[in-house]
């Protein structure tokens, strides 16, 4: 079988990403090689290729939502710069503010600038199942209701971006749990892949 030779990373794109991400040209080259191999040499990565590249199951709803958010607003598939941005959002090398924004967007399934009980329940259940935590419907409902009791400050039945930001600021473990639920292992991309200098 013929081995696919990954296309070289465009030097302009590499320089722009070096400037905006803090990653070195060598790290970007390594990530680009993984990206190219995962998507068969194409310029964009499909959802299934994204999940496979990160060793996540194709039923992982939280990871699928991450992919959808990274592709927004107008892309049908993930290009390399957004792939890198996404990996950084899911790593330790991203600002808390950017992580809060991304996490909120992932849970805003209906694109209404609010988190509904239904979307929180759906994604939380998926994350728990993916991580081997089996909970009853009653336990899941209680978890969602308790989150809303704490975060829905104006009791309008949804969590706004501002309410989420305030809640996540007072409870930073929310963002850690979000990343942990994805079970992302960046070492699969190389031991130094996301080490920002």
Secondary structure as GFF3:
##gff-version 3
##sequence-region A 1 197
A	DSSP	alpha_helix	11	21	.	.	.	ID=ss1
A	DSSP	alpha_helix	25	38	.	.	.	ID=ss2
A	DSSP	beta_strand	44	45	.	.	.	ID=ss3
A	DSSP	alpha_helix	47	53	.	.	.	ID=ss4
A	DSSP	alpha_helix	61	71	.	.	.	ID=ss5
A	DSSP	beta_strand	78	79	.	.	.	ID=ss6
A	DSSP	alpha_helix	80	89	.	.	.	ID=ss7
A	DSSP	alpha_helix	96	107	.	.	.	ID=ss8
A	DSSP	beta_strand	114	116	.	.	.	ID=ss9
A	DSSP	alpha_helix	117	130	.	.	.	ID=ss10
A	DSSP	alpha_helix	137	151	.	.	.	ID=ss11
A	DSSP	beta_strand	158	160	.	.	.	ID=ss12
A	DSSP	alpha_helix	161	170	.	.	.	ID=ss13
A	DSSP	alpha_helix	173	182	.	.	.	ID=ss14
A	DSSP	three_ten_helix	186	189	.	.	.	ID=ss15
###
